[in-house]
Amino acid sequence: MRTQVVIIGGGPSGLLLSQLLHNTGIESVILERKSRDYVLSRIRAGVLEWGTVEMLRKSGAGNRMDREGHPHNGTYLSARNRGFRIDFTELTGKQVMVYGQTEVTTDLYAARDATGGIIIHEAEGVTPHDLDTDAPFVTYMKDGSEHRIDCDFVAGCDGFHGVSRKSIPSTVLKEFEKVYPFGWLGVLSETPPASPELIYANHERGFALCSMRNPTLSRYYIQTPVDDPIEKWTDDAFWDELRRRIPDSVAETMVTGPSIEKSIAPLRSFVAEPMRWGRLFLVGDAAHIVPPTGAKGLNLAASDVHYLYEALTAHYQGDSAALDGYSGAALARVWKAIRFSWWFTTLMHRFPGQSDFDQRIQESELAYLEESRAAQEVLAENYVGLPY
C-alpha cells in the first residue's frame, strides 16, 4: 500500500489531522494499536479552547458539538472556601467549550467514516523505517501477517508511550520533565454539576476541581498522594473531602451520588525536542504532556495538528518552508502552555512540606487575581488559548 501520510495513532489528534488533510485532497492512513471500542472508552477531559472548537468546525466534525456542547464564558477560583469569577468573554472576547474528549473522538470517527477514511485498528508492532530518507515506510502486523505502507511523511500521534518519539535517535532528542509529587483522584457521577462553570479550589488540605460533562453528568477531582489506594476512597469519603475544599456556598447545595468511574492520575510536565526528525513529525502527547490544571492536553494536540496540517498543505502546493519550521512553531506555543499549566498547578496545589507561609503566599496571589483586572486578563488569555 502507498499513501502520502501515515498517521500512527487513532486518537483525536490523529483523526483530526487525517480529516483536515482529506479536506485538502491529501491522502492518509491511520494505524491504531487498539480497537475502536477501546479508543472510545477512554475517559478524558472536556474543556476545548476556542481555537480547537474552530478546527473541529473546519474539519466538518463540529455539528454535534455546536448542538450539544456547553460554551463557558468564565470560571471560578477559590481559596479558604470562598470563590470569585474570572469572566473570559469580558476580558478576552472568547469562550471555552465544555464537550468531552470521548464525544470529540466519536464525531471525528464519524467524519472519517463518511469520507471513506482508512483506519486500521489492532495494528500490532507498528514500526517506522528510513525516516531520514526521501522514501520512508511503516510496517505493522495484522491477523498474523506483516504489512507495509510506503509514504511521504509519518505523523506520530501515538501518545507518550508510543513508538514515534522513540524512533528519533537519542543523540538528537532532548527531553525535559517535571513530575509532581501528587495525583488527582477523579470521580464521575450521574449528578447535576455543582456549578454552571468550573471551580478551581485552593485549600490547605489540597486542591479540588468541580467540572462537568453535561447537565446530568459531573466530574470532580481532589488532590491526593499518587500512590493512595483507590479502595481508601469510598464515595462517602470522597464527597466529604471535596466539600471541605470547595466554596461553602457550593458545598451546601451540591448534589452527590454513586460514582460510575473513579481513578487516580499522576501529574507531570514533559516536552521532547525537536518535534520533527527527517520525515517524522511528533504531534500531541507523543511530544509533550501537561498537568490537567488548565485543560491544555487535547488543546495542545490540536494546535500541533494546526501547524502540521498547514505545513503539509503548503508542501503539496509547492512550498516546503513551513515543514522546516513545524517544530519551532509548535514548540513555541507548547512551552507557553507548559508554563501556564505549571504556574496554575503550583498556585492551586499543596506541595509536600508546604509551610503556612507558602499557603499564605498562594492565598495572597489569588486575592490579587480577584482584585486586579490585568492579572485576570493574563489568566483568561492563557486559559481560552493563545493564538496559533
C-alpha positions as CSV (number, residue, x, y, z in Angstrom):
1,M,0.0,0.0,0.0
2,R,1.1,3.6,-0.6
3,T,-0.3,6.8,0.8
4,Q,1.0,10.4,1.3
5,V,0.9,10.5,5.1
6,V,0.9,7.6,7.6
7,I,-0.6,8.6,10.9
8,I,0.4,6.5,13.8
9,G,-2.3,6.7,16.5
10,G,-6.1,6.8,16.1
11,G,-7.0,9.2,18.9
12,P,-8.4,12.7,18.4
13,S,-5.2,14.3,17.1
14,G,-4.6,11.5,14.5
15,L,-8.3,11.6,13.4
16,L,-8.4,15.4,13.2
17,L,-5.2,15.6,11.2
18,S,-6.5,12.9,8.8
19,Q,-9.8,14.6,8.3
20,L,-8.2,18.0,7.7
21,L,-5.8,16.5,5.2
22,H,-8.6,14.8,3.4
23,N,-10.4,18.1,3.0
24,T,-7.4,19.4,1.2
25,G,-7.0,16.4,-1.0
26,I,-4.1,14.8,0.8
27,E,-4.3,11.0,1.4
28,S,-3.6,9.4,4.8
29,V,-3.8,6.1,6.5
30,I,-4.3,5.8,10.3
31,L,-2.7,2.9,12.2
32,E,-4.1,2.3,15.7
33,R,-2.9,-0.3,18.1
34,K,-6.2,-0.7,20.0
35,S,-9.8,-1.4,18.9
36,R,-12.2,1.3,18.1
37,D,-14.3,0.4,21.2
38,Y,-11.2,0.8,23.4
39,V,-10.3,4.2,21.9
40,L,-13.8,5.4,22.5
41,S,-13.8,4.1,26.1
42,R,-11.0,6.4,27.3
43,I,-12.2,9.0,29.8
44,R,-10.5,12.3,29.2
45,A,-11.0,16.0,29.9
46,G,-13.5,18.0,28.0
47,V,-12.6,21.7,28.0
48,L,-11.9,23.0,24.5
49,E,-10.1,26.2,23.7
50,W,-12.0,28.2,21.0
51,G,-9.2,27.5,18.5
52,T,-9.9,23.8,19.0
53,V,-13.6,24.5,18.5
54,E,-12.9,26.3,15.2
55,M,-10.7,23.5,14.0
56,L,-13.3,20.9,14.6
57,R,-15.8,23.0,12.7
58,K,-13.3,23.4,9.9
59,S,-12.8,19.7,9.7
60,G,-16.5,19.1,9.3
61,A,-16.8,17.3,12.7
62,G,-18.3,20.2,14.8
63,N,-22.0,20.0,14.2
64,R,-22.9,17.8,17.2
65,M,-20.5,19.8,19.4
66,D,-22.4,23.0,18.4
67,R,-25.7,21.4,19.3
68,E,-24.7,19.6,22.5
69,G,-21.6,21.4,23.8
70,H,-21.7,23.9,26.6
71,P,-19.9,27.3,25.9
72,H,-18.5,28.7,29.1
73,N,-17.8,32.4,29.5
74,G,-15.7,32.1,32.6
75,T,-14.5,30.1,35.6
76,Y,-14.4,30.3,39.4
77,L,-11.3,30.3,41.6
78,S,-11.5,29.9,45.3
79,A,-9.4,30.0,48.4
80,R,-10.3,29.4,52.1
81,N,-13.7,28.2,50.9
82,R,-14.7,31.4,49.2
83,G,-14.8,31.9,45.4
84,F,-14.7,34.6,42.7
85,R,-15.3,34.6,39.0
86,I,-12.9,35.2,36.0
87,D,-15.0,36.4,33.1
88,F,-13.3,35.2,29.9
89,T,-15.7,36.9,27.5
90,E,-15.4,40.3,29.1
91,L,-11.6,40.0,29.4
92,T,-10.7,38.4,26.0
93,G,-13.8,38.3,23.9
94,K,-13.6,34.5,23.8
95,Q,-15.1,31.4,25.4
96,V,-14.2,27.8,26.0
97,M,-16.5,24.8,25.2
98,V,-17.2,22.0,27.6
99,Y,-17.5,18.9,25.4
100,G,-16.0,15.6,26.4
101,Q,-13.0,14.2,24.5
102,T,-14.9,10.9,24.0
103,E,-17.5,12.9,22.1
104,V,-14.9,14.7,20.1
105,T,-13.4,11.3,19.1
106,T,-16.8,9.9,18.3
107,D,-17.5,12.8,16.0
108,L,-14.1,12.6,14.2
109,Y,-14.6,8.8,13.7
110,A,-18.0,9.6,12.1
111,A,-16.4,12.2,9.8
112,R,-13.7,9.8,8.7
113,D,-16.2,7.1,8.1
114,A,-18.4,9.4,6.0
115,T,-15.4,10.3,3.7
116,G,-14.1,6.7,3.4
117,G,-11.0,7.3,5.6
118,I,-8.7,4.3,6.1
119,I,-8.3,3.5,9.8
120,I,-6.6,0.2,10.6
121,H,-7.3,-0.9,14.1
122,E,-5.4,-3.5,16.2
123,A,-2.3,-2.9,14.2
124,E,0.5,-4.5,16.2
125,G,4.2,-3.9,16.1
126,V,3.9,-0.6,14.2
127,T,7.5,0.4,13.1
128,P,8.6,3.4,11.1
129,H,11.6,2.9,8.8
130,D,14.0,5.1,6.8
131,L,12.6,8.3,8.4
132,D,15.8,10.2,7.5
133,T,15.4,9.4,3.8
134,D,13.1,10.5,1.0
135,A,11.4,7.1,1.0
136,P,10.1,6.3,4.5
137,F,7.7,3.4,5.1
138,V,5.9,1.9,8.1
139,T,5.4,-1.8,8.8
140,Y,2.8,-3.4,11.1
141,M,1.3,-6.8,11.9
142,K,-2.3,-7.6,11.4
143,D,-4.0,-11.0,11.5
144,G,-0.7,-12.8,11.7
145,S,0.8,-11.1,8.6
146,E,3.2,-8.2,8.2
147,H,2.1,-5.3,6.1
148,R,4.0,-2.3,4.6
149,I,2.8,1.2,3.8
150,D,5.1,3.4,1.7
151,C,4.6,7.1,2.3
152,D,6.0,10.7,2.0
153,F,5.7,11.5,5.7
154,V,4.9,9.9,9.1
155,A,2.9,11.8,11.8
156,G,3.4,10.4,15.3
157,C,0.1,10.9,17.1
158,D,0.6,7.8,19.3
159,G,0.9,9.3,22.7
160,F,3.6,9.3,25.4
161,H,4.3,5.6,25.3
162,G,4.1,5.2,21.5
163,V,6.8,4.3,19.1
164,S,7.2,7.6,17.3
165,R,9.2,9.6,19.7
166,K,11.4,6.5,20.4
167,S,12.3,6.5,16.7
168,I,14.2,9.7,17.0
169,P,17.9,9.0,17.8
170,S,18.9,9.7,21.4
171,T,21.7,11.9,20.1
172,V,19.1,14.2,18.6
173,L,16.2,14.0,21.1
174,K,16.3,16.1,24.2
175,E,13.6,15.6,26.9
176,F,12.5,17.9,29.7
177,E,10.4,16.6,32.6
178,K,8.9,17.7,35.9
179,V,7.0,15.1,37.9
180,Y,4.6,16.5,40.5
181,P,4.5,14.9,44.0
182,F,0.8,14.2,44.0
183,G,-2.1,12.9,41.8
184,W,-5.7,13.7,41.0
185,L,-8.4,11.4,42.3
186,G,-11.2,11.8,39.8
187,V,-14.9,10.7,40.2
188,L,-17.6,10.7,37.5
189,S,-21.1,10.8,38.8
190,E,-24.6,11.0,37.2
191,T,-25.5,14.1,39.1
192,P,-26.1,17.7,38.0
193,P,-23.0,19.9,38.1
194,A,-22.3,21.7,41.4
195,S,-21.8,25.0,39.4
196,P,-22.6,26.2,35.9
197,E,-18.9,26.8,35.4
198,L,-15.7,25.1,36.6
199,I,-14.5,25.7,40.1
200,Y,-10.7,25.5,40.8
201,A,-10.2,25.4,44.6
202,N,-7.1,26.1,46.6
203,H,-7.3,24.8,50.2
204,E,-4.8,24.0,53.0
205,R,-6.0,20.3,52.7
206,G,-5.2,20.3,48.9
207,F,-6.6,21.2,45.5
208,A,-10.1,20.4,44.3
209,L,-11.9,20.9,41.0
210,C,-15.6,20.8,40.2
211,S,-16.2,20.1,36.5
212,M,-18.9,18.6,34.3
213,R,-19.6,16.7,31.1
214,N,-23.2,17.7,30.6
215,P,-26.3,18.8,32.7
216,T,-26.6,15.4,34.2
217,L,-23.0,14.1,34.3
218,S,-20.4,15.7,36.6
219,R,-16.7,15.2,37.0
220,Y,-14.9,16.0,40.3
221,Y,-11.3,15.9,41.4
222,I,-9.3,16.2,44.6
223,Q,-5.6,16.2,45.1
224,T,-4.3,13.0,46.8
225,P,-1.0,11.2,47.1
226,V,-0.4,9.5,43.8
227,D,0.1,6.1,45.5
228,D,-3.1,6.3,47.6
229,P,-5.0,3.0,47.4
230,I,-8.2,3.7,45.5
231,E,-10.1,1.4,48.0
232,K,-9.4,4.0,50.7
233,W,-11.7,6.5,48.8
234,T,-15.3,5.3,49.3
235,D,-17.9,7.5,47.7
236,D,-18.8,9.0,51.1
237,A,-15.1,9.7,51.9
238,F,-14.6,11.4,48.5
239,W,-17.7,13.6,48.8
240,D,-16.8,14.6,52.4
241,E,-13.3,15.6,51.4
242,L,-14.5,17.5,48.3
243,R,-17.0,19.5,50.3
244,R,-14.2,20.5,52.8
245,R,-12.1,22.1,50.0
246,I,-14.6,24.0,47.8
247,P,-16.6,27.2,48.5
248,D,-19.0,26.8,51.4
249,S,-21.9,28.1,49.3
250,V,-21.4,25.3,46.7
251,A,-20.7,22.6,49.3
252,E,-24.0,23.3,50.9
253,T,-26.1,22.8,47.8
254,M,-24.3,20.3,45.6
255,V,-25.9,17.0,44.7
256,T,-23.9,13.8,45.3
257,G,-24.5,10.3,44.2
258,P,-22.8,6.9,43.4
259,S,-19.6,7.2,41.4
260,I,-19.6,5.5,38.0
261,E,-15.9,5.8,37.4
262,K,-13.0,6.5,39.9
263,S,-9.3,6.7,39.3
264,I,-6.1,8.4,40.4
265,A,-4.0,10.1,37.7
266,P,-0.3,11.2,38.2
267,L,0.7,14.7,37.1
268,R,3.8,15.6,35.0
269,S,5.1,18.3,32.7
270,F,7.1,16.8,29.8
271,V,8.5,18.2,26.5
272,A,10.5,16.5,23.8
273,E,12.6,18.5,21.3
274,P,12.7,18.5,18.3
275,M,9.2,17.6,17.1
276,R,10.5,16.8,13.7
277,W,13.2,14.4,12.6
278,G,13.6,13.6,8.9
279,R,10.1,12.7,7.6
280,L,8.7,12.1,11.1
281,F,6.6,14.7,12.9
282,L,5.5,14.4,16.5
283,V,2.0,15.5,17.5
284,G,0.3,15.8,20.9
285,D,1.2,13.6,23.8
286,A,4.0,11.9,21.7
287,A,5.9,15.2,22.2
288,H,4.5,16.8,25.4
289,I,2.5,16.2,28.5
290,V,0.9,18.9,30.7
291,P,-0.7,18.5,34.1
292,P,-4.5,18.7,33.7
293,T,-4.7,22.0,35.6
294,G,-5.8,24.4,32.9
295,A,-7.0,21.7,30.4
296,K,-4.2,22.1,27.9
297,G,-3.6,18.4,26.8
298,L,-6.1,17.9,24.0
299,N,-5.8,21.6,23.1
300,L,-2.1,21.4,22.6
301,A,-2.5,18.4,20.4
302,A,-5.0,20.4,18.3
303,S,-2.6,23.3,17.9
304,D,0.1,20.8,16.7
305,V,-2.4,19.5,14.2
306,H,-3.0,23.0,13.0
307,Y,0.7,23.7,12.4
308,L,1.3,20.3,10.7
309,Y,-1.8,20.4,8.6
310,E,-0.9,23.9,7.4
311,A,2.7,22.9,6.7
312,L,1.7,19.7,4.7
313,T,-0.9,21.6,2.7
314,A,1.8,24.2,1.8
315,H,4.3,21.5,0.9
316,Y,1.9,19.8,-1.5
317,Q,1.2,23.2,-3.1
318,G,4.9,23.6,-3.7
319,D,6.2,25.4,-0.6
320,S,8.1,23.3,2.0
321,A,9.3,26.2,4.2
322,A,6.5,25.6,6.7
323,L,7.5,21.9,7.1
324,D,11.0,23.0,8.0
325,G,9.5,25.4,10.6
326,Y,7.0,23.0,12.1
327,S,9.0,22.0,15.2
328,G,9.9,25.6,16.1
329,A,6.4,26.9,15.6
330,A,4.7,24.1,17.6
331,L,7.3,24.2,20.4
332,A,7.0,28.0,20.9
333,R,3.3,27.5,21.7
334,V,3.9,24.3,23.7
335,W,6.3,25.9,26.1
336,K,3.9,28.8,26.8
337,A,1.2,26.3,27.6
338,I,3.7,24.3,29.7
339,R,4.5,27.5,31.6
340,F,0.8,28.3,32.2
341,S,0.0,24.8,33.4
342,W,3.0,24.7,35.7
343,W,2.0,28.1,37.1
344,F,-1.6,27.2,37.7
345,T,-0.6,23.9,39.2
346,T,1.8,25.5,41.7
347,L,-0.7,28.2,42.6
348,M,-3.6,25.8,43.3
349,H,-2.0,22.7,44.9
350,R,-0.5,22.0,48.3
351,F,3.1,20.6,48.0
352,P,4.8,18.2,50.5
353,G,6.5,20.2,53.2
354,Q,4.5,23.4,52.3
355,S,4.6,25.8,55.2
356,D,2.0,28.2,56.5
357,F,4.0,31.0,54.8
358,D,3.7,29.1,51.4
359,Q,0.0,28.7,51.9
360,R,-0.5,32.4,52.6
361,I,1.5,33.3,49.5
362,Q,-0.8,31.2,47.4
363,E,-3.9,32.8,49.0
364,S,-2.4,36.3,48.5
365,E,-1.8,35.6,44.8
366,L,-5.4,34.5,44.5
367,A,-6.6,37.7,46.3
368,Y,-4.5,39.7,43.9
369,L,-6.2,37.9,41.0
370,E,-9.6,38.7,42.4
371,E,-8.7,42.5,42.6
372,S,-6.6,43.0,39.5
373,R,-8.1,43.1,36.0
374,A,-4.6,43.0,34.5
375,A,-3.9,39.7,36.3
376,Q,-7.2,38.3,35.3
377,E,-6.6,39.2,31.7
378,V,-3.3,37.2,31.7
379,L,-5.1,34.1,33.2
380,A,-8.0,34.4,30.8
381,E,-5.9,34.9,27.7
382,N,-3.9,31.7,28.5
383,Y,-7.0,29.7,29.6
384,V,-9.1,30.3,26.5
385,G,-6.0,29.6,24.4
386,L,-3.1,31.6,22.9
387,P,-3.4,32.3,19.2
388,Y,-1.8,29.9,16.7
